[in-house]
Amino acid sequence: MDRSLLKSVFVPGAALLITTALVLRFGSALSLGLFNFYYGAAFAAGLLLAWRFHSTRVFFTLIAVLLAERALSFYSAAPPASPLPGRMALATLATLLPLNFLAFALIKECGFTSPAVGFRLFLIFLQSVFVALACRPDHASSPSLFWSTWLDPKWFAWSTLPQLALLAYAAAAVLLLVRFSLYRKPVEIGSFWALVATAVALQSGALGQAATAYAGTAALILAASVVETSYLMAYHDELTGLPGRRAFNELLLGLDSHFAIAIVDIDHFKSFNDTYGHDTGDEVLRMVASRLGGVTGGGKPFRCGGEEFAIVFPQKSAKEAFDHLEALRQTIASSGFKVRGPLDRRKLSRGPEDRRQSAKKKSRKQPQTRAGEVTVTVSIGVAEPSTKNREVDQVISAADKALYRAKECGRNRVVLDVPEGKRLRATSSH
């Protein structure tokens, strides 16, 4: 597991949970009022952020946690002589809460439209009615499915929660981790750590200072996931997973006078899209992006738009970056791409008129094929600051010009920007 992935797993979720545990352990002098303020502020911030960034998932997950905590407070306030409603509330809510985390994760995000909001409110209403009926004194005294023993009780001796609730928490936690491994989105891992926080809150007694602190931390983790998601959308390209143009521009602001910038363009990409369709073109972009992500020499790749990418080499000259770019070019050229599915029928010849049109386009270069695979190649231009090109924008322009020369020389090559009159250094696939 690389460092960035490890960081995304444990920060901020696990870090906030550990901080809460340390505060509770060593902050005995802190008042309950302070924890109540933290709790209220965290939920208010989470709900406002979720509403502002149109995250119905986070918004209604927070509503579910908030209502569960309020219901526990209400039913646990019964006289000591009749503790059954509070006990039943703990069992039902501890089972339903992780299922809500999971349900809101699986329901497709549609923004705060009337159907989306109405459906989620209806789910919460049904659960509220169910909990109210289950916690009636006459029902609470009856044998309950929620307190049934399913497995060896010795395995769960450490917990005050019923087995069914613990199994629901375990299932929800596993599925949220699976979703994070598939999608790598902050809201997935944020939901996982918020789920853990609610489990700790219930395990710590469901009410009181510790429970309030952990419930507030669950809300704070979900709020942080909304912020992280908005950052990811702004700074990362959703299709390829690479940092986007905004991240590229931000990095440029911090460069000193010693760096190299390479502009990478996929050869014949328009023809590829016309021949095989845009879905296959997207797969090509993802494949090339994955290769760029493995560039050596400390290069940082970005998608700048369309089929164009950029690689920044901090603290390296263009000549030092050249060999790393050449290795990258060779890696992409040797990565055969299998086209999935038949060609678009609209592209097939249907008569003399189509054949005449096809003849007119014969001179247009088409993607190369070999042994049932399509060969994807890239052209690269690389430049560095010089007496003529001092500013970052000028270096990018010089790299662009080197890229155009690479295409004019036959594509599938790296061209180094050098002063006019000197021989351009370039390599080809031949």
KEKOL-942678 format. One line per field, with one value per residue (C-alpha): residue number from 1; x, y, z. Coordinates in Angstrom, 1 decimal. Layout:
# KEKOL-942678
num: (NUM	...) $
x: (X	...) $
y: (Y	...) $
z: (Z	...) $
# end
This chain:
# KEKOL-942678
num: (1	2	3	4	5	6	7	8	9	10	11	12	13	14	15	16	17	18	19	20	21	22	23	24	25	26	27	28	29	30	31	32	33	34	35	36	37	38	39	40	41	42	43	44	45	46	47	48	49	50	51	52	53	54	55	56	57	58	59	60	61	62	63	64	65	66	67	68	69	70	71	72	73	74	75	76	77	78	79	80	81	82	83	84	85	86	87	88	89	90	91	92	93	94	95	96	97	98	99	100	101	102	103	104	105	106	107	108	109	110	111	112	113	114	115	116	117	118	119	120	121	122	123	124	125	126	127	128	129	130	131	132	133	134	135	136	137	138	139	140	141	142	143	144	145	146	147	148	149	150	151	152	153	154	155	156	157	158	159	160	161	162	163	164	165	166	167	168	169	170	171	172	173	174	175	176	177	178	179	180	181	182	183	184	185	186	187	188	189	190	191	192	193	194	195	196	197	198	199	200	201	202	203	204	205	206	207	208	209	210	211	212	213	214	215	216	217	218	219	220	221	222	223	224	225	226	227	228	229	230	231	232	233	234	235	236	237	238	239	240	241	242	243	244	245	246	247	248	249	250	251	252	253	254	255	256	257	258	259	260	261	262	263	264	265	266	267	268	269	270	271	272	273	274	275	276	277	278	279	280	281	282	283	284	285	286	287	288	289	290	291	292	293	294	295	296	297	298	299	300	301	302	303	304	305	306	307	308	309	310	311	312	313	314	315	316	317	318	319	320	321	322	323	324	325	326	327	328	329	330	331	332	333	334	335	336	337	338	339	340	341	342	343	344	345	346	347	348	349	350	351	352	353	354	355	356	357	358	359	360	361	362	363	364	365	366	367	368	369	370	371	372	373	374	375	376	377	378	379	380	381	382	383	384	385	386	387	388	389	390	391	392	393	394	395	396	397	398	399	400	401	402	403	404	405	406	407	408	409	410	411	412	413	414	415	416	417	418	419	420	421	422	423	424	425	426	427	428	429	430) $
x: (0.0	1.5	1.9	-0.9	-3.4	-2.4	-2.9	-6.4	-7.4	-6.4	-6.6	-8.7	-11.1	-8.8	-6.9	-10.1	-11.2	-7.8	-7.9	-11.3	-10.2	-7.2	-9.3	-11.7	-8.8	-6.9	-9.5	-11.5	-11.7	-13.7	-17.4	-20.3	-21.4	-18.3	-18.9	-22.5	-21.3	-18.8	-21.6	-24.0	-21.3	-20.2	-23.7	-24.6	-21.4	-21.9	-25.5	-24.7	-21.8	-23.8	-26.6	-24.2	-22.4	-25.6	-24.6	-27.9	-25.9	-24.0	-27.0	-29.4	-26.7	-26.2	-30.0	-30.1	-27.3	-28.9	-32.3	-30.9	-29.1	-32.2	-34.4	-31.9	-32.1	-35.9	-36.4	-33.6	-35.3	-37.9	-38.0	-35.5	-38.4	-39.1	-35.8	-37.2	-38.0	-34.4	-33.0	-35.2	-34.3	-30.6	-31.0	-33.2	-31.3	-27.9	-29.1	-30.8	-28.1	-25.4	-28.0	-28.8	-25.1	-25.2	-28.6	-27.6	-24.3	-26.1	-28.9	-27.7	-27.0	-29.6	-29.2	-31.9	-34.7	-38.2	-38.2	-34.8	-35.6	-39.1	-37.8	-35.1	-37.5	-40.0	-37.3	-36.5	-40.2	-40.8	-37.9	-39.2	-42.6	-41.0	-38.8	-41.7	-43.8	-40.9	-40.2	-43.8	-43.7	-46.0	-43.8	-40.5	-41.2	-41.8	-38.9	-37.2	-35.4	-32.9	-31.6	-31.5	-28.4	-27.1	-23.5	-21.5	-22.0	-18.4	-17.3	-19.3	-18.6	-16.6	-19.6	-22.8	-24.5	-26.7	-25.2	-27.5	-26.3	-22.7	-23.3	-25.0	-22.0	-19.5	-21.4	-21.8	-18.1	-16.9	-19.1	-18.0	-14.4	-15.1	-16.7	-13.6	-11.3	-13.4	-14.1	-11.4	-13.7	-13.4	-17.0	-16.6	-13.7	-15.3	-18.6	-16.5	-14.8	-18.1	-19.7	-16.9	-17.4	-21.1	-20.3	-17.9	-20.5	-23.0	-20.5	-19.5	-23.0	-25.0	-25.5	-23.2	-20.0	-18.1	-21.1	-21.7	-18.1	-17.9	-21.3	-19.9	-16.8	-18.8	-20.5	-17.2	-15.7	-18.7	-18.4	-14.7	-15.5	-17.7	-14.9	-12.4	-14.8	-15.3	-11.5	-11.1	-13.6	-11.9	-8.3	-8.5	-9.8	-12.6	-12.0	-8.3	-7.8	-4.8	-4.6	-6.4	-5.6	-6.3	-3.8	-1.3	-1.7	-1.3	1.9	3.4	3.1	5.5	8.2	11.6	14.0	15.1	12.4	11.3	7.8	6.7	3.6	2.2	-0.4	-1.9	-1.2	-4.3	-6.7	-9.5	-9.2	-9.2	-12.5	-14.0	-13.1	-13.8	-16.2	-15.8	-16.2	-13.1	-11.4	-12.1	-10.5	-7.4	-7.2	-7.3	-4.7	-2.3	-3.0	-2.1	1.2	1.9	1.2	4.2	6.6	10.1	12.4	10.1	7.8	4.2	1.6	-1.6	-4.4	-4.8	-7.8	-8.8	-6.0	-3.3	-1.3	1.5	4.4	6.4	9.9	10.8	14.6	15.4	16.6	15.0	17.9	17.7	13.9	14.5	15.5	12.5	10.2	11.7	11.2	7.6	7.0	8.3	6.1	3.0	3.9	4.5	1.2	-1.1	-4.8	-7.5	-10.7	-13.8	-16.8	-17.3	-16.7	-19.6	-21.9	-22.2	-18.6	-19.1	-19.4	-23.0	-22.7	-20.9	-21.3	-19.7	-16.9	-16.2	-16.2	-13.8	-11.5	-11.3	-10.2	-7.6	-4.8	-5.9	-3.8	-5.6	-4.5	-2.0	-3.1	-1.1	-2.2	-5.8	-4.6	-4.5	-1.1	-1.4	1.5	2.2	4.3	6.1	7.7	9.9	11.4	13.0	13.6	16.2	17.4	14.7	12.0	12.2	8.5	6.6	4.1	7.0	8.4	5.0	4.8	8.3	7.2	4.1	6.3	8.6	5.5	4.4	7.8	7.5	4.3	5.7	8.7	6.4	4.9	5.7	8.8	10.2	11.6	13.7	13.4	16.7	17.8	17.2	20.1	21.0	20.0	16.9	17.3	14.6	13.8	11.3	9.9	12.1) $
y: (0.0	3.3	6.3	8.4	5.5	4.8	8.4	8.5	5.4	6.7	10.5	12.2	9.4	7.3	10.4	12.0	8.9	8.6	12.3	11.8	8.8	10.8	13.8	11.5	9.8	12.8	15.6	14.6	18.3	19.1	19.7	17.9	21.3	21.5	18.1	19.0	22.1	20.0	17.5	20.3	22.1	18.9	18.0	21.5	21.7	18.3	19.0	22.4	21.1	18.1	20.4	22.9	20.2	18.2	15.1	13.4	10.4	12.3	14.5	11.6	9.5	12.4	12.6	8.9	9.2	12.3	10.7	7.5	9.4	11.4	8.3	6.6	9.6	9.6	5.9	5.7	8.5	6.0	5.4	3.0	0.6	0.1	0.0	-2.3	0.5	1.8	-1.6	-2.4	1.0	0.2	-3.2	-1.9	1.3	-0.4	-2.8	-0.3	2.4	0.4	-0.7	3.0	3.7	0.9	1.8	5.4	4.2	2.0	4.4	6.4	10.1	12.3	15.6	17.2	16.6	16.0	12.2	11.6	13.5	12.0	8.4	8.8	10.6	7.7	5.2	7.1	7.5	3.7	3.0	5.6	4.0	0.6	1.7	3.4	0.2	-2.0	0.2	0.3	-1.2	-4.1	-5.0	-4.3	-7.0	-9.7	-11.9	-10.0	-11.1	-8.3	-9.9	-13.4	-15.4	-16.5	-17.5	-18.6	-15.9	-16.2	-14.5	-11.4	-11.2	-8.0	-6.1	-4.7	-4.7	-7.7	-10.1	-9.0	-5.4	-6.5	-8.6	-5.7	-3.4	-6.0	-6.5	-2.8	-2.2	-4.9	-3.6	0.0	-1.1	-3.1	0.0	2.1	-0.5	-0.2	3.5	5.1	7.9	9.9	9.4	5.6	5.6	8.5	6.5	3.5	5.5	7.3	3.9	2.8	6.0	5.3	1.7	3.0	5.5	2.8	0.5	3.2	3.4	5.1	8.1	10.5	12.3	9.6	8.7	12.4	12.9	9.8	10.7	14.2	12.7	10.6	13.7	15.5	12.6	12.7	16.5	16.1	13.5	16.1	18.6	16.0	14.9	18.5	18.9	15.7	16.8	20.2	19.0	15.5	14.3	11.8	9.8	9.1	9.6	11.9	15.4	17.9	21.3	23.2	21.0	21.5	25.3	25.2	23.2	25.6	28.5	26.7	25.8	27.4	28.1	24.5	22.2	20.6	20.3	17.7	17.9	14.5	13.9	10.7	10.1	10.0	10.1	11.7	9.0	6.4	7.9	8.0	4.4	2.7	5.0	7.3	4.6	2.9	6.2	6.7	3.3	4.4	7.6	5.6	3.2	6.0	7.8	4.6	4.4	8.1	7.5	5.2	7.6	7.5	10.4	12.1	13.2	14.3	13.7	15.7	15.6	19.0	18.2	16.0	13.7	16.1	15.4	17.2	15.9	18.2	17.2	19.5	19.9	18.3	19.6	18.7	16.5	14.7	14.1	12.9	9.3	8.9	10.2	7.9	4.9	6.1	6.4	2.9	1.5	3.0	1.9	-1.7	-1.8	-3.3	-2.3	-4.7	-3.1	-4.5	-5.1	-4.7	-1.5	1.0	-0.1	3.5	3.4	0.4	0.9	0.6	1.5	3.3	6.7	5.4	3.9	7.2	9.0	6.3	6.8	10.5	9.8	7.2	9.7	10.2	8.2	5.4	3.7	1.0	-2.6	-5.7	-9.3	-8.2	-5.3	-1.6	0.1	3.3	5.7	9.2	12.2	14.2	17.6	18.7	22.0	23.8	27.5	29.3	32.8	33.0	31.2	32.4	32.3	29.1	30.0	30.4	27.0	25.4	27.1	25.8	22.2	22.6	23.6	20.6	18.4	19.8	19.1	15.5	15.1	16.6	14.2	11.2	11.0	8.3	10.2	12.5	15.9	18.1	21.8	23.4	26.7	27.2	26.1	23.2	19.6	18.5	15.4	12.9	9.2	7.2	3.7	2.5) $
z: (0.0	-1.1	1.2	-0.3	-0.1	3.5	4.3	2.7	4.8	8.2	7.8	9.0	10.2	12.4	13.5	14.8	16.6	18.3	19.3	20.8	22.8	24.1	25.1	27.0	28.7	29.8	29.7	32.8	33.8	30.7	31.3	29.7	28.3	26.2	24.7	24.0	22.2	20.2	19.4	18.2	16.2	14.4	13.4	12.2	10.2	8.6	7.7	6.2	4.2	2.9	1.9	0.2	-1.8	-2.6	-0.7	0.2	1.4	4.1	5.0	5.7	7.4	9.8	10.3	11.1	13.6	15.2	15.5	16.9	19.6	20.4	20.5	22.9	25.2	25.1	25.8	28.4	30.4	31.7	35.5	36.8	37.7	33.9	32.0	29.3	26.7	27.0	26.6	23.6	22.0	22.3	20.6	17.7	17.1	17.3	14.6	12.4	12.4	10.5	8.0	7.4	6.7	4.2	2.6	2.1	0.5	-1.9	-2.9	-5.9	-5.3	-7.0	-5.2	-3.1	-5.6	-4.3	-5.2	-3.6	-0.4	-0.2	-0.5	2.1	4.5	4.0	5.0	8.1	9.0	8.7	11.0	13.5	13.6	14.0	16.9	18.6	18.4	19.5	22.6	23.9	27.4	26.5	23.5	25.2	27.8	25.1	23.8	21.1	17.9	18.6	21.8	20.4	20.7	17.3	18.0	21.0	23.7	24.8	21.5	22.4	26.1	25.6	24.3	25.8	22.4	21.2	18.7	15.9	16.2	16.2	13.1	11.4	12.2	11.0	7.7	7.1	7.9	5.5	2.7	3.2	3.0	-0.2	-1.7	-0.8	-2.4	-5.6	-5.8	-3.6	-2.6	0.7	1.5	1.5	4.0	5.9	6.3	7.6	10.3	11.2	11.6	13.9	15.9	16.4	17.5	20.1	21.2	21.8	23.4	25.8	27.2	24.5	26.7	28.6	28.0	26.0	23.9	23.1	22.1	19.8	18.2	17.5	16.1	13.7	12.5	12.1	10.1	7.7	7.4	6.6	3.9	2.2	2.1	0.9	-1.9	-3.1	-3.1	-5.1	-7.6	-8.0	-8.2	-9.7	-13.1	-12.5	-15.6	-15.2	-11.5	-12.2	-10.7	-13.0	-14.4	-11.2	-9.4	-12.2	-12.0	-8.3	-8.5	-11.1	-8.5	-6.2	-8.7	-8.4	-11.3	-11.8	-13.3	-16.5	-18.0	-20.5	-22.6	-23.6	-26.4	-27.5	-31.2	-33.6	-30.7	-32.7	-35.4	-32.6	-31.2	-34.7	-35.4	-32.1	-30.3	-27.3	-24.7	-26.0	-26.2	-22.5	-21.8	-23.8	-21.7	-18.5	-19.8	-20.7	-17.4	-15.5	-17.3	-16.7	-13.0	-13.0	-14.6	-12.9	-12.0	-9.6	-12.4	-11.4	-14.1	-14.7	-17.1	-18.7	-20.9	-23.8	-24.8	-23.5	-20.3	-18.5	-16.4	-14.1	-13.0	-10.0	-9.5	-12.9	-16.2	-19.5	-20.3	-17.0	-17.6	-21.1	-20.3	-18.0	-20.7	-23.3	-21.0	-20.5	-24.2	-24.8	-22.0	-23.6	-27.1	-26.0	-24.0	-26.6	-26.2	-26.9	-28.2	-26.5	-28.7	-32.5	-34.4	-34.5	-37.3	-38.3	-39.4	-41.7	-45.4	-46.7	-50.4	-53.1	-51.4	-48.2	-50.3	-52.0	-48.6	-47.3	-50.3	-49.5	-45.9	-46.8	-46.3	-42.7	-40.3	-38.4	-35.2	-35.8	-35.2	-34.4	-33.7	-32.8	-30.6	-31.1	-30.6	-28.6	-28.9	-27.5	-28.6	-25.9	-25.9	-22.9	-22.0	-19.1	-18.1	-20.2	-21.0	-23.6	-21.6	-18.0	-17.0	-16.4	-19.2	-21.6	-20.6	-21.2	-24.6	-25.5	-24.5	-26.7	-29.7	-29.0	-29.0	-32.4	-33.8	-32.4	-34.4	-37.5	-37.3	-37.4	-33.8	-31.1	-30.0	-27.4	-28.5	-26.4	-26.7	-27.6	-29.0	-32.8	-35.0	-32.9	-33.7	-31.9	-29.9	-30.6	-30.6	-32.5	-32.3	-35.1) $
# end
